[in-house]
Amino acid sequence: MADYKMLINGELVDAKETFDVVNPATGKTFAKSPHCDASDVDAAVAAAKAAFPAWRDTPIEERRACFMKALGIIAAHKDALGELLCKEQGKPKGGEVPERLLVGASLEMLMTMGLIQKAVKIDAKPLLHADMPEAKVEVCRRPLGVVAGIGPWNFPLLCVMQKLAPAVVLGNTFVGKPSPFTPLSTLVMTALIKDCFPKGVINMIVSDDSKFRSGAQLTSHPDIRKVSFTGSVPTGQAIMKACSPDSKRVTLEMGGNDAAIVCKDVDVKKAAAGVFGGAFANTGQICVAVKRAYVHSSIYDEFVKELVANAEATKFGDGMEKGTTHGPLNNKMQFDKVSEFVEDARKSGAKIETGGKAMDRDGYFYEPTIISGVKEGVRIVDEEQFGPALPVIAYDDVEDALERTNNTKFGLGGSVWSSDIEAANKLAARVESGTVWVNEHLGSKGRCTECP
C-alpha cells in the first residue's frame, strides 16, 4: 500500500496511528490513512499561526503566483489524482460518460483546477465608500488569520479547494481536514503542492472520527479565526456551537432537499432527462441534487415512464471500468440510509417503479430507484436521501406545488421546468432556495460552483 502523510509546517509527517480507507466499489480496505491526535492538530494550527504575519504581508501578486505554480503541478498529476479519487470516493473515473451526467473524477479535477483559476482573479482592492473634500472613506478587506476548512466525502478535492484557494489567496493561512471516508486524494494533492507555498501556509490533517474528532478540536481551537464546513446538518450545528464561545466566523453548507417543479407544458422526454441527470449525478450524492420532483398530474404517468427509461439506461459499476456512468454510494452508512428511506416509502404504500434494492455485487451499490404514489409525511420526501432514489409527486395546481416545495427546513437549491420562460422565471423567484435553475438543475459544466 502507498504511504500517505499529513502536511504540517511544510513537512510531510506520519501519525502515531492509521485507519482503513475502503473502496466503496468493493467494500474492502485498499489503503491506510494517517490518524492524527490532539498534538498534530495543535502543531498544524501553530504552524499556520506562525506563518500568517509574513503571508498576510506578501503582495497578492506573489500569492497568486504561488497558486499558478500549484495549478501547473495539479494539472500534471490530474490523471493519477482522479484515479485515486475514483477508488476512495467511487465516482466514475470519467472521460467517456455523457456530459449531462455532470460528475466523474476527471470532471472534479477540472472543476478543482477551475477554482484556483477563479481564486487568483479575486479583486481585493479597497472599495470606495465616500469621497469628500474633507475625507475619503474606504472599505478594506483584510485577512483574518488561520482558517479551518472541513470537507465532505462527496467532492473531496473540489470542496477543500473551495475553502483553501480563496482564503489563502487573500492572505489567510489554512488548516484543512478532509473526510475520513475520502482523505487520500486531498493528502496527495497538498503533498504535491507544498513547496509552492512558504512553510505553514497550508496544512492538512485527518482523523478517523470514530476514534478522535480532530474537527471538534480544530473548530474550538482559540487560534482559529474562521471555520468553513461542508457536510451534515448535525455536524454543522455542532461546529456552530463550538465556534460560539469566541465568536469565530463560520460558513456552513449542510445539505438540501431540492425540489424540481415540472409544469404541464414541458417537452416530457427532454425535461425528464434533465431532472434525472440533476437527481442522479454522482449517484445522487450532491447537496444541490434534485431530491424530490413535483410533476403536473396531466403528464405524470408519461414523465415517470421517461424517468424509468433513463434509470434503466444507466450503468452502475466500478468507476475504474470503462462505460460506467454511476458509481456506488460512498460508504455503508449512506447505503443503509438510502435503503431505509426506500423501504419506508414502500411500507407507506408508494410504488417502486424501478430499482428499490441493493445490487447483487460487492460494494455499496444501490439500484437507481424511481418512486411514484408518494407524498409528504414519508422520509424520502421530507428528508434528504443523498442517494440514487427519486420520489415523484403529482400536483394539479402550481400554487400547491410551490407551497409544498417551500414547506421544508432546507433551502439550498431548486428548479422550475416549463416551456414558458417568463412564467418559469416568475415561479422560480418565489422558490425559497439559495439557487434556483430554470430548465436545468446543477447547471451545465459545473456552473453551480460560480454561485455565492
C-alpha positions in Angstrom: 0.0 0.0 0.0 1.1 3.6 -0.7 2.3 5.6 2.3 0.1 8.7 2.8 1.2 11.5 5.1 -0.2 14.7 6.6 1.2 18.1 5.8 2.2 20.2 8.9 4.5 23.3 8.7 5.7 22.4 5.2 6.7 18.8 6.1 5.1 15.5 5.3 4.5 13.8 8.7 3.3 10.4 9.8 0.7 9.9 12.6 1.1 7.6 15.5 -1.8 5.6 14.2 -3.6 4.8 10.9 -7.1 3.8 9.8 -8.6 1.9 6.9 -9.8 3.6 3.8 -12.4 1.5 1.9 -13.0 1.3 -1.8 -16.8 1.6 -2.0 -16.9 -0.3 -5.2 -15.7 -3.4 -3.4 -16.4 -2.7 0.2 -12.9 -3.7 1.1 -9.9 -1.8 2.5 -7.5 -0.6 -0.2 -5.3 1.9 1.8 -4.3 3.2 5.2 -4.7 6.9 6.1 -2.8 8.6 8.9 -4.9 9.2 12.0 -3.9 12.4 13.8 -4.1 13.1 17.5 -4.5 16.3 19.5 -0.8 17.2 19.3 -1.0 17.1 15.5 -3.9 19.5 15.5 -2.1 21.9 17.8 1.0 21.7 15.6 -0.9 22.4 12.4 -2.6 25.4 13.9 0.6 26.7 15.5 2.3 26.4 12.1 -0.4 28.3 10.4 -0.5 31.0 13.1 3.3 31.5 12.8 3.2 31.7 9.0 0.3 34.2 9.0 2.1 37.6 9.5 4.5 37.1 6.7 1.9 35.6 4.3 -0.5 38.5 5.1 2.2 41.0 4.1 3.2 39.1 1.0 1.9 41.1 -2.1 -1.2 39.5 -3.6 0.6 39.2 -6.9 3.1 36.8 -5.3 0.4 34.9 -3.5 -1.3 34.4 -6.9 1.9 33.2 -8.4 2.2 30.5 -5.8 -1.2 29.2 -6.8 -0.5 29.3 -10.5 2.6 27.2 -9.8 0.4 24.8 -7.8 -2.1 24.7 -10.6 0.5 23.5 -13.1 1.6 20.7 -10.7 -2.0 19.6 -10.1 -2.7 19.6 -13.9 0.4 17.4 -14.5 -0.9 14.9 -11.9 -4.6 15.2 -12.6 -5.0 11.7 -14.0 -3.3 10.0 -11.1 -5.3 12.1 -8.6 -8.5 11.3 -10.5 -7.8 7.6 -10.3 -7.2 7.8 -6.5 -10.4 9.9 -6.2 -12.3 7.2 -8.1 -11.0 4.5 -5.8 -11.8 6.2 -2.5 -15.0 8.1 -3.4 -16.5 5.7 -6.0 -17.4 8.1 -8.8 -16.6 7.1 -12.4 -13.0 7.9 -13.5 -14.7 9.9 -16.2 -13.9 11.0 -19.7 -16.3 8.9 -21.7 -19.6 9.4 -19.8 -22.2 11.8 -21.2 -21.8 15.4 -20.0 -25.3 15.6 -18.8 -24.4 13.2 -16.0 -22.1 16.0 -14.8 -19.8 14.3 -12.4 -16.9 12.0 -12.7 -13.4 12.1 -11.2 -11.9 13.7 -14.2 -14.5 16.5 -14.1 -14.0 17.0 -10.4 -10.3 17.5 -11.2 -11.1 20.1 -13.9 -13.5 21.9 -11.5 -10.9 21.9 -8.8 -8.4 23.5 -11.0 -11.0 26.0 -12.2 -11.5 27.1 -8.6 -7.8 28.0 -8.4 -8.1 30.0 -11.7 -11.1 31.8 -10.2 -9.5 32.5 -6.9 -6.4 34.2 -8.4 -8.7 36.7 -10.1 -10.4 37.8 -6.8 -10.1 41.6 -6.6 -9.0 42.6 -3.1 -8.7 46.3 -3.8 -10.4 48.7 -1.3 -14.0 49.7 -2.1 -14.5 53.5 -2.1 -17.4 54.2 0.2 -17.3 58.0 0.2 -15.0 60.6 -1.3 -15.5 64.1 0.1 -13.2 67.2 0.1 -12.5 66.7 3.8 -12.3 62.9 3.9 -12.3 59.7 2.0 -13.8 56.5 3.3 -12.7 53.1 2.1 -13.9 49.6 2.9 -10.8 47.4 3.1 -10.9 43.6 3.2 -8.2 42.2 5.4 -7.2 38.6 6.1 -8.4 37.1 9.3 -5.7 34.7 10.3 -5.9 31.0 10.4 -8.8 29.5 8.5 -10.0 25.9 9.2 -11.6 24.1 6.3 -13.5 20.8 6.8 -14.5 18.9 3.7 -17.1 16.3 2.8 -16.8 12.9 1.2 -18.9 13.5 -2.0 -16.5 16.1 -3.6 -13.3 15.8 -1.5 -10.9 17.8 -3.7 -13.4 20.3 -5.0 -14.8 21.3 -1.6 -11.4 21.5 0.1 -10.2 23.8 -2.8 -13.3 25.9 -2.5 -12.2 26.8 1.0 -8.4 26.8 0.6 -7.9 28.8 -2.5 -9.9 32.0 -1.8 -8.7 32.1 1.9 -5.1 31.7 1.1 -5.0 33.9 -2.0 -6.4 36.7 0.2 -3.7 36.3 2.8 -5.0 33.8 5.3 -3.3 30.6 6.3 -5.1 27.3 6.3 -5.6 24.1 8.2 -7.7 21.6 6.3 -9.3 18.3 7.3 -10.8 16.1 4.6 -13.5 13.5 5.4 -12.1 10.2 6.8 -14.1 8.4 4.1 -12.1 10.2 1.4 -8.8 11.6 2.8 -6.2 10.3 0.3 -6.6 12.4 -2.8 -6.6 15.6 -0.7 -3.4 14.4 1.2 -1.7 13.6 -2.1 -2.7 16.9 -3.7 -1.4 19.0 -0.8 1.8 17.0 -0.7 2.3 17.7 -4.4 1.9 21.5 -4.0 3.5 22.0 -0.6 6.7 23.6 -1.9 4.7 26.2 -3.9 4.0 28.0 -0.6 6.0 29.1 2.5 6.0 26.6 5.3 2.9 26.7 7.5 0.7 28.5 5.0 -1.2 25.3 4.1 -1.6 22.4 6.5 -3.6 19.2 6.1 -4.6 16.8 8.9 -7.1 13.9 9.0 -8.5 11.6 11.6 -10.9 8.6 11.9 -13.7 10.5 13.6 -14.9 7.3 15.3 -11.7 7.4 17.4 -10.8 11.1 17.7 -12.7 14.0 16.4 -10.0 16.3 15.2 -12.7 18.5 13.7 -14.1 19.3 17.1 -10.6 20.3 18.4 -10.0 22.3 15.3 -13.2 24.3 15.4 -12.9 25.0 19.1 -9.2 26.0 18.9 -8.6 29.5 20.2 -6.2 30.3 17.4 -8.7 29.5 14.6 -10.3 32.7 13.3 -12.8 31.3 10.8 -14.3 27.9 10.0 -15.7 26.8 6.7 -17.6 23.5 6.7 -19.4 21.3 4.2 -21.2 18.3 5.5 -24.2 17.1 7.5 -26.6 19.2 9.5 -25.8 17.7 12.9 -22.1 18.2 12.4 -22.7 21.8 11.2 -24.8 22.5 14.2 -22.0 21.1 16.5 -19.5 23.3 14.7 -21.6 26.4 15.2 -21.8 25.7 18.9 -18.1 25.1 19.1 -17.4 28.4 17.4 -19.7 30.4 19.6 -17.6 30.9 22.8 -15.1 33.1 21.0 -17.4 34.2 18.1 -15.4 32.7 15.3 -16.7 33.5 11.8 -18.4 30.4 10.4 -19.6 29.4 6.9 -21.7 26.3 6.8 -23.2 24.3 3.9 -25.2 21.5 5.3 -27.3 19.8 2.7 -30.6 20.3 1.0 -33.9 18.8 -0.1 -34.1 20.4 -3.6 -37.4 20.2 -5.4 -38.0 20.3 -9.1 -41.3 21.7 -10.2 -42.3 20.3 -13.6 -45.0 22.2 -15.4 -47.5 20.7 -17.8 -46.2 22.4 -20.9 -42.7 20.8 -20.9 -41.2 18.6 -23.5 -41.6 15.5 -21.3 -38.7 13.5 -22.8 -36.3 16.4 -22.6 -37.4 17.5 -19.1 -37.3 14.0 -17.7 -33.7 13.5 -18.9 -32.8 16.9 -17.3 -34.5 16.1 -14.0 -32.9 12.6 -13.9 -29.5 14.0 -14.6 -30.0 16.6 -11.8 -31.1 13.9 -9.4 -28.7 11.0 -10.1 -25.4 12.8 -10.9 -22.7 11.5 -8.6 -25.2 8.7 -7.6 -27.4 11.4 -6.0 -24.7 12.4 -3.6 -24.8 16.1 -4.2 -26.2 18.7 -1.8 -28.0 20.5 -4.6 -29.2 17.4 -6.5 -32.9 17.0 -7.2 -34.3 15.2 -4.1 -38.0 15.3 -5.0 -39.9 16.1 -8.2 -43.3 17.7 -8.3 -44.9 16.8 -11.7 -48.2 18.1 -13.1 -50.8 15.3 -13.0 -51.6 15.7 -16.7 -48.1 14.5 -17.7 -47.3 12.5 -14.5 -47.5 9.0 -15.9 -45.6 9.8 -19.1 -43.0 11.6 -17.0 -42.5 8.7 -14.6 -42.2 6.4 -17.6 -39.4 8.5 -19.0 -37.6 8.7 -15.7 -37.7 4.9 -15.5 -36.2 4.7 -19.0 -33.4 7.0 -18.0 -32.8 4.9 -14.9 -32.7 1.6 -16.8 -30.2 3.1 -19.3 -27.6 3.9 -16.7 -24.6 1.6 -16.0 -23.8 1.4 -12.3 -20.4 -0.1 -11.7 -16.8 0.3 -10.6 -15.7 3.7 -11.6 -12.5 2.3 -13.0 -14.5 0.2 -15.6 -14.9 1.8 -19.0 -18.5 2.8 -19.7 -19.6 3.2 -16.1 -22.0 6.1 -15.7 -22.6 5.9 -12.0 -20.6 4.5 -9.1 -21.6 3.1 -5.7 -22.7 5.0 -2.6 -19.6 6.1 -0.8 -20.0 4.3 2.5 -22.1 1.8 4.3 -23.7 4.5 6.5 -25.1 6.2 3.4 -26.0 2.9 1.8 -28.1 1.9 4.9 -29.8 5.3 4.9 -30.9 5.1 1.3 -32.1 1.5 1.9 -34.1 2.6 4.9 -35.7 5.5 3.1 -36.8 3.4 0.2 -38.2 0.7 2.5 -40.1 3.3 4.4 -41.7 4.6 1.2 -42.6 1.1 0.2 -44.3 0.4 3.5 -46.2 3.7 3.2 -47.9 2.4 0.0 -45.6 4.0 -2.6 -44.9 2.2 -5.8 -41.3 1.4 -6.7 -41.3 1.9 -10.4 -37.8 0.6 -10.9 -34.9 -0.3 -8.6 -35.7 -0.4 -4.9 -33.0 -2.7 -3.7 -29.3 -3.3 -3.4 -27.4 -4.6 -6.4 -26.2 -8.2 -6.3 -22.5 -7.4 -6.1 -19.8 -6.4 -3.7 -19.6 -2.8 -2.6 -22.2 -0.2 -1.7 -24.3 -0.4 -4.9 -28.0 0.5 -4.9 -30.2 0.3 -7.9 -31.4 3.6 -9.5 -34.8 3.9 -8.0 -37.9 5.9 -9.1 -40.8 6.1 -6.6 -44.4 7.1 -7.5 -47.5 7.4 -5.5 -45.7 9.1 -2.6 -46.3 12.3 -0.7 -45.2 14.4 2.3 -45.0 12.5 5.6 -42.7 9.9 4.1 -39.0 10.2 4.9 -37.8 10.2 1.3 -39.9 13.3 0.6 -39.4 15.1 3.9 -35.7 14.4 4.5 -32.5 14.3 2.4 -31.8 10.8 1.0 -28.5 11.7 -0.7 -28.5 8.8 -3.0 -29.9 7.2 -6.2 -33.6 7.3 -5.3 -36.1 9.9 -6.5 -39.7 10.4 -5.3 -42.1 11.8 -7.9 -45.1 13.6 -6.6 -48.2 14.6 -8.6 -49.8 18.0 -8.3 -52.8 19.8 -10.0 -52.2 23.4 -9.1 -48.8 25.0 -9.4 -49.5 27.1 -6.3 -49.9 23.9 -4.4 -46.6 22.6 -5.8 -44.9 25.8 -4.8 -46.2 25.7 -1.3 -45.1 22.1 -0.9 -41.7 22.9 -2.4 -41.2 25.7 0.2 -42.5 23.7 3.1 -39.1 22.4 4.2 -36.4 23.3 6.7 -33.9 23.2 3.8 -33.4 26.0 1.3 -30.3 25.2 -0.8 -31.5 24.7 -4.4 -34.4 24.1 -6.7 -35.5 24.2 -10.3 -38.6 25.0 -12.4 -39.2 23.3 -15.8 -41.5 24.9 -18.3 -41.6 26.0 -22.0 -42.9 29.4 -20.9 -39.6 31.0 -19.7 -41.3 34.2 -18.4 -43.7 32.2 -16.3 -40.9 29.9 -15.1 -38.8 32.8 -14.0 -41.6 34.3 -12.1 -42.3 31.0 -10.3 -38.5 30.4 -9.7 -38.4 33.8 -8.0 -40.9 32.5 -5.4 -39.0 29.3 -4.6 -37.3 29.8 -1.3 -33.9 28.5 -2.1 -30.4 30.0 -2.5 -30.0 28.8 -6.1 -32.9 28.2 -8.5 -32.4 27.0 -12.0 -34.9 27.1 -14.9 -35.0 24.2 -17.3 -31.8 22.6 -15.8 -30.6 21.5 -12.4 -27.0 21.7 -11.2 -26.0 23.8 -14.2 -24.0 22.8 -17.2 -20.2 22.4 -16.9 -20.3 22.9 -13.2 -21.8 26.4 -13.3 -23.3 25.9 -9.9 -19.8 26.4 -8.4 -19.9 30.0 -9.6 -22.8 30.8 -7.2 -22.0 32.6 -4.0 
